[in-house]
């Protein structure tokens, strides 16, 4: 699969079918992007379970923090990774081991080897994207903030006229 560009339908299907997200690298610091993304996704109806060995056992936004994916006692649909690209390989192995359906790597996170391994195991992969941003873009929510998502428009399609 070409991971430089994703069809909207691919992303939309993933977000529609996902109920439970394990967020690897979730931070207890409210100023970190993972904290904000977790809070947003929870507000949109997703259950987001934080994974952070340094905060294991603590409570984060109403969810217990786990040290590893294998420690989570419920089925995980998506593994959302807020870790550097070079750390993704073992996370992909754990995602495969727990039977996750999706391995989602956050903005700036790309690991082609981990992607190939996950896809070979039947897992959908998204790299260098944020589910929070994609959810907002595909729902038209971003356009309320003045951002042209290109998904919803009141303009008529441009028709080229030949002379």
C-alpha positions as CSV (number, residue, x, y, z in Angstrom):
1,X,0.0,0.0,0.0
2,X,1.1,3.5,-0.7
3,X,1.4,5.2,2.6
4,X,2.0,8.7,1.2
5,X,-1.7,9.2,0.4
6,X,-4.9,7.6,1.8
7,X,-8.3,7.6,0.2
8,X,-10.9,9.4,2.4
9,X,-13.0,6.2,2.3
10,X,-10.1,4.2,3.8
11,X,-9.7,6.6,6.7
12,X,-13.5,7.0,7.1
13,X,-14.0,3.2,7.3
14,X,-11.3,2.9,10.0
15,X,-12.8,5.6,12.1
16,X,-16.3,4.2,11.6
17,X,-15.4,0.7,12.6
18,X,-13.2,1.7,15.6
19,X,-14.7,1.7,19.1
20,X,-11.6,1.2,21.4
21,X,-8.2,2.8,20.9
22,X,-5.0,2.0,22.8
23,X,-3.0,5.2,22.8
24,X,0.7,4.3,23.1
25,X,2.7,7.2,24.4
26,X,-0.3,8.9,26.0
27,X,0.9,11.6,28.4
28,X,-0.5,12.7,31.7
29,X,0.7,16.2,30.9
30,X,-2.3,18.2,29.8
31,X,-0.1,20.3,27.4
32,X,1.1,17.4,25.3
33,X,-0.6,16.6,22.0
34,X,-1.5,13.0,23.1
35,X,-3.4,14.3,26.1
36,X,-5.5,16.7,23.9
37,X,-6.0,14.0,21.2
38,X,-7.2,11.5,23.8
39,X,-9.6,14.0,25.3
40,X,-11.0,14.9,21.9
41,X,-11.5,11.3,20.8
42,X,-13.2,10.4,24.0
43,X,-15.6,13.3,23.5
44,X,-16.4,11.9,20.0
45,X,-17.4,8.5,21.5
46,X,-14.2,6.5,21.3
47,X,-12.9,4.6,24.3
48,X,-9.3,5.5,24.6
49,X,-7.0,3.5,26.8
50,X,-3.6,5.1,27.6
51,X,-0.4,3.1,27.4
52,X,2.6,4.6,29.1
53,X,5.0,2.5,31.2
54,X,6.1,5.5,33.2
55,X,2.5,6.2,34.3
56,X,1.2,2.7,34.6
57,X,-1.5,2.3,37.2
58,X,-2.4,6.0,37.2
59,X,-5.7,7.4,36.1
60,X,-5.8,9.5,32.9
61,X,-9.0,11.1,31.8
62,X,-11.0,8.4,33.5
63,X,-9.0,5.4,32.2
64,X,-6.4,3.3,33.9
65,X,-2.9,3.7,32.3
66,X,-1.3,0.4,31.2
67,X,2.4,-0.4,30.8
68,X,2.0,-2.4,27.5
69,X,-0.7,-3.3,25.0
70,X,-0.6,-6.9,26.3
71,X,-1.7,-5.6,29.8
72,X,-5.0,-4.2,28.5
73,X,-7.8,-6.6,29.5
74,X,-10.3,-5.5,26.7
75,X,-10.2,-5.9,22.9
76,X,-8.4,-3.1,21.1
77,X,-9.5,-2.0,17.6
78,X,-6.8,0.6,16.9
79,X,-3.3,1.1,18.3
80,X,-2.6,4.9,18.0
81,X,1.2,5.5,18.3
82,X,2.6,8.7,19.8
83,X,6.2,7.4,19.8
84,X,9.2,8.1,17.6
85,X,9.5,6.1,14.3
86,X,12.4,4.0,15.5
87,X,10.3,2.6,18.4
88,X,7.4,1.4,16.3
89,X,8.7,-2.1,15.5
90,X,8.0,-3.7,18.9
91,X,4.7,-1.8,19.1
92,X,3.6,-3.3,15.8
93,X,4.6,-6.7,17.1
94,X,2.4,-6.2,20.2
95,X,-0.5,-4.9,18.0
96,X,-0.3,-8.1,16.0
97,X,-0.1,-10.2,19.2
98,X,-3.3,-8.6,20.7
99,X,-5.2,-8.8,17.4
100,X,-5.7,-5.1,16.8
101,X,-7.3,-4.2,13.5
102,X,-5.5,-0.9,12.9
103,X,-2.0,0.4,13.5
104,X,-2.1,4.2,13.3
105,X,1.1,6.2,13.5
106,X,0.8,9.9,14.5
107,X,2.0,12.9,12.6
108,X,5.7,12.6,11.8
109,X,5.8,8.9,12.6
110,X,6.7,6.6,9.7
111,X,8.1,3.1,9.8
112,X,7.8,1.2,6.6
113,X,9.1,-2.1,8.0
114,X,6.6,-2.1,10.8
115,X,3.8,-1.2,8.3
116,X,4.7,-4.2,6.1
117,X,4.8,-6.5,9.1
118,X,1.4,-5.3,10.3
119,X,-0.2,-5.5,6.9
120,X,1.1,-9.0,6.4
121,X,-0.7,-9.9,9.6
122,X,-3.9,-8.4,8.2
123,X,-3.8,-5.1,10.1
124,X,-4.7,-1.8,8.3
125,X,-2.0,0.8,8.7
126,X,-2.0,4.6,8.6
127,X,1.2,6.6,9.0
128,X,1.9,10.3,9.5
129,X,-1.7,11.2,10.2
130,X,-3.7,12.0,13.4
131,X,-7.1,10.4,14.0
132,X,-8.3,13.5,15.8
133,X,-7.5,15.7,12.7
134,X,-8.9,13.1,10.3
135,X,-12.1,12.8,12.3
136,X,-12.6,16.5,12.3
137,X,-11.7,16.9,8.6
138,X,-14.0,14.1,7.4
139,X,-16.9,15.2,9.6
140,X,-16.6,18.7,8.3
141,X,-15.9,19.9,11.8
142,X,-12.6,21.6,10.8
143,X,-14.3,23.9,8.4
144,X,-16.1,25.5,11.4
145,X,-12.7,26.8,12.5
146,X,-12.0,28.4,9.1
147,X,-10.1,25.4,7.7
148,X,-11.0,24.3,4.2
149,X,-11.2,20.5,4.6
150,X,-12.3,20.0,1.0
151,X,-14.9,17.5,2.0
152,X,-18.0,19.7,2.3
153,X,-18.6,22.7,0.0
154,X,-21.5,24.9,-1.0
155,X,-19.8,25.8,-4.3
156,X,-20.8,24.2,-7.5
157,X,-18.2,22.1,-9.2
158,X,-16.1,24.1,-11.6
159,X,-16.9,23.2,-15.2
160,X,-14.3,23.9,-17.9
161,X,-15.8,25.4,-21.0
162,X,-14.3,24.7,-24.4
163,X,-14.3,27.5,-26.9
